[in-house]
Amino acid sequence: MEQEAYRHVPYDIEVEQALLGAVLVDNNVLERVTALVKSEEFYDPMHQRVYQSMVTTWERGSVITPLTLHAAMKADPGLIEVGGHTYFAGLAQAAPALANVRDLARILHDLAIRRSLIRIGEDMVNTSYEAPLEKTPAQQIEEAEKALYQVAENSRYGEGALDFAAALQAVAESAERAQRLGGAISGVTTGFTDLDKAISGLQKSDLLILAGRPGMGKTSLATNIAFNAAVRYMHDTRDGMDTPRGAPVVFFSLEMAAQQLAARILSEQAEIEMWQIRNGRFSDDQWSKFVRAMQDISELPLYIDDTGGISIAQIAARSRRLKREKKIGLIVIDYLQLIAPSRRAENRVQELTEVTKGLKTLAKELDVPVLALSQLSRAVDNRDDKRPVLSDLRESGSIEQDADVVMFIYREEYYLKTREPDVTSDDHAKWMAKCEAAHGRADLMIEKHRHGATKSIDLQFDERYTRFSDLAKDVTPPPR
């Protein structure tokens, strides 16, 4: 005869009673507990109300005793049912003599998370069985990811204030890492010498914004940075370095397909122009270079997610998985304005605020740098001086506020091409001289730097292969 197995919702009433009793014995316990557990994480509804009443009484500066707690909750029907003041007195008497309240709080918190996961699983099963016709499987997946993201958000309380000695130790470890790397950087390398010196590499938990008008090459620069970080990590780990300068990278390409992004990288490494790769029009020597470059970078720890219209919740969920499975150390997103918010807000500014705050939170949670690309407003094109400023950031308030580093990429050559004066005019010779001076050059302007000074960095740009590199003063720019 089949025997039906019953599974009980995970909870522990005795742990809840032990924690409440410990608070009654020593009110100072709440100072360590409130950062770890919330009232709704108690399973028993009456215990939820008791804990909330304790927190309220403590915040008012009053002493929490069985008597004062009973006076505050004497009308509670659940308390009357269990015996009122006698119940509180019993909790205090039964409290552990040396209760490790942090462990008790952690047990309650973990049980609450498990109950939340069970509810999400049940909702997924029920919705899958009885889904309305207008709800596609993709929408169900997105809703499940949002729910899981919300649970993950609610489960992060931290451990409260960090002891100053521990904070100093973290600083010392960062300085020691920089020293091991030759005294240049302490973060993930960008592959650009002057940029690494200016920001000490891409720092953990930082949100970095790279912005520019269309045609400036921001996607190319972000791709170069991602490639450089992944290549350096691959080489350093092969050489047995304990502290790799690079890191595995995940690239969320919301605008460009993964195949196009890979073709850009291959064009740069093989030094074969994109149109040749698309048309397959290259010589035998170029084909050999193409195959050799593809073999050299085939094992690169670079992961491309080209899902269009992805939400901040999905980015967070996929980044967590890749952090766990692939040990990613850098997240690149192209670009910010294409990320869908978890919920629709009254206006676009509020939606983008949620996105930027979500990215900053993700950077801190995973302890990795997040490099996000951003569009600039068209106000830049209406000015004589096309160099961007912070106020040019689209829906700039939240971006400027949440970012640790804001960089603009600017190529004067791009604008000069569109402003050629009449060949017979006197200005044409001046225009030609400006074009020659600006050819193959780009300015990377660090306009906000939370950890250091702002500055402008000169880079070289080879438009044939969409490749940025350090500007060597004694090297001739690429041919026009």
C-alpha angles and dihedrals in degrees: 000000000000114000117211115224117218120207120201127216108257113255139125118213092184092058090049090051092046092053094047091047091051090055091051090051095045119015091194087073088081090067089067098034105050092067091056108038137034128207093251090060091072110095098212109074091215091053088052090057092044093052092047090050090051092052092048092049092047093049089054089056095248126136117255113224133149087259098050092042091052090049091053094048105030092120094053107116093209092054092049089053094055096045108274115229092011090061093053092047089052091051091054093047093047095048114121113262093231102020116186093217094182090061091046091050091048091052091052092047093050092048090051091051091051091052089051091051090050090053091050091049092049091049090051092051094045093046091048091053097043104024116156115242094248092057110084124203088249090058090049090052091050092050090050091049091050091050092049090046090053091051090050091049092050092047094062110088100141123214098280123247117006118234110249092234090056090049090051090050090056090052091050091051091051091050091047090052090051090050092052089051092056100272095284110098140004098193137057112306120246093200091242113107100207093043092050090051093049097051100018090241127300103319124221116259091015124131109214123190122204110190137177145140119271111284096029093104102246093144090049092050093047090049090050091051092048091048093047092050093048094046093049090050092049093050096043094050091048089052090052097246113169092210111039115203092215135048142211108272136211114202117198103201106189094168107034128050119247091244091056091049092049090048090055092053091046091049090053095047097043092038091229117136119248095242089057092052092048093048097035090231107146138116128256090261091052091048090054090050089047094053093042092051091048091052092047095055101031092101094047113140091233118126120193123202110187098176108147121227093011116174128232088247091056092046090052094047094048093044091053090052093048091046089055097041105031102022092234114195101185134043119199122189125192103217140003101203092055094060112106116227119238089243135014115259132196093266142005094258091060091047092051090047089058090049096050093045089049091052092048090049090049091051091053094043096051093033092229133118116260116207111195125183120221138192122236125225120257090248086093092066092052094060128082089226105059096189107120125235131196093266089061091071110113109252081357103181101082095033093054092043100047099038121094092198128023118191131180125203114211131178115186090192090068092060096040090059090062095050105057110154124219112294091233095052125098090238094064094079091050090049091051091051091051091049091052091049093047097042113122094358132118135182119222104198117198100203098168126031117167093191102041150350128321120241145153122253125202116224134179118235124199106196093191092068099020088240130151121199141164111290109244108200094213097048122096113240117251116278118273 
